Amino acid sequence: ADYHIEWKPKPYPCTKAEREAAAKRYNLLPSDYKPFENDGLAPGDYFYVEPYNANNRSPWEPYDFPRERRDFNDPQQFNAQIYLASGYNPTKLNEILKGRPMWYILFKTFAPFFGLWMFLYLGQMYCFFLPMKAKQYPHAVDKENHYTFEKLG
């Protein structure tokens, strides 16, 4: 396919010399280079970029890639496909949550469903209206005939 082996990130840099070599490889200053945390899922020596959405960048700037709103040598996030204009926007998250914790929003979402379920469940257990007459089944004890097939009149 179109994947070049030199594009693959190298192993996580452990020494200062490896960090400087990785910074040079990605055209960054050694002071600006900050790799991901080495938690076992880090993408090698790829540098960490604060997540931003393409919609947060100026739409009037003449970009090399206008659809993605980035230039040729711009540093790009490791998972940049998520942060395209139609994707996830981390700056909008605070506007959506309005400073409330996530558990509160989930509670407000599911509490009406739970309340309706409890109302219907308890409504079956404690009936407000008693039936007027017992149901009429063919095997019922009441042998009184409540209908006839004879013509009236």
N, C-alpha and C positions, 0 to 999 in steps of 0.2 A: 504494500500500500504506500501511502505518502508519508511514512514515518521514518525519520532519519535517526540513527543510533546516537548521534551527538546531542539530540534534543532531550534524551532521557536524563533525568536528574541523577547525579552521582550519589554515593552513600552519604549519610549524615556527617557533616564536618565536626570532628572532635577536637582537633588542635587549632591553634591560632593560624598556622600556615594554611591549613585546609580551608578555614573560613575566609582568609584573604584571597585564596585561589578561587573560591566559589564567588566571592564578590566581584572579582575581576572577570570571571566567566559571564556573569549576568550584567556587566557594565554598571556596577554600583560602587560607591565608595565603601571602604571597609567599615566606616562608622555607620553607614546607612543599611548595611546588610544585616538582616536578622532572620535566621531560619525558623521554621516551625518548631514547636516543642517536640522533643524526641520521645514520644509516648508509644512508639511501635507502629503508629499509623502515619508518621510524618513522611512527606513525599521527598525523601532524600535531602539534598542540599538546596532545594528550591526555597526561595526567600518568601517571607511573610509580607503580604500586602493587606492593609486594612480593607475589609469588604466595603464595596460601594457599588451602587447600581448605575447603569448607563444613563438613566434618566436624571441623575444628580449632576451630570456634566452639562456644560453649556451647549445648547443646540445650534448656536450661531457660529461656532468655531469651525474652521475648515479642517476637518479630520481626514487622515489617510483612509480610515475605514469609517465612513459616516454612520453606517447602520449600527455599529458597535460603539460609536463615539470614542474612538481611541486612535492614536498615532502609531507609526511603525515601531518605534522603540519604547513605547510606554510599558512600564512594568504591569504585568497582568497577574491576576489572582490564579492560584492553582486550579480552582474550580470556577473559572470565569463564565462558563456556560450558564450557571445558576443565576448570575447577576446581570444577564442581558436585560434589555429594556422591558421585555415581556415577562421577566422572571422575578425572583425574590428581591425585595428592597429592604435592607436592614434599617434604613433611616425612617421608613414608614411604620415600622413595628411599634415604636413608642407612640405614634399618633393613633394607631389602631387600639392599642391597649389603654391609652390615656392615663398612664401611670399606675394602673391597677395590676395586681398580680394575675397570673394566668389561671390559678385555681378559682379566683372570684368570677372570671368570665365563664369558665366551664360550669361553675355552680349556677350562674344566671341562665345558662343555656339549658341545662338539664333539670333544673328545679321545677319548671312548669310541667314537663313530661312526668316527672315523679309525682307531683301533686295531683295531676289528672288521673294517673294510674291508681293512687291511693283513694281518691274520691270514688272512682268506679268500683274498685275492689270492696271498699267499705259499703258502698251503695248496694252491692249484691248481698252482703252479709246482713245488713240492717235495713230491711225494706221499709219505706215510708207508707206505701199503700198496700193493704192486704187484698188478695184476690176476692172478687165478689162471689164466685161460685166455683166449685171444683171443676177441673177440666173434664171434658166428656170424651172418654175413650171407649172403644167397643167392648172391652173387658171390664168396664166399670161396674160397680155393684148396683148403681142406680139403673133400673130397667125402664124408667120412664122414657117414652119416645118423644123427642123434641122436634121431629120433622116428619113429614109424610109426602108420599109421591102421588097422592090422589089429587085430582083436579078440584079446585075450589069452585063452588057455585053451580 
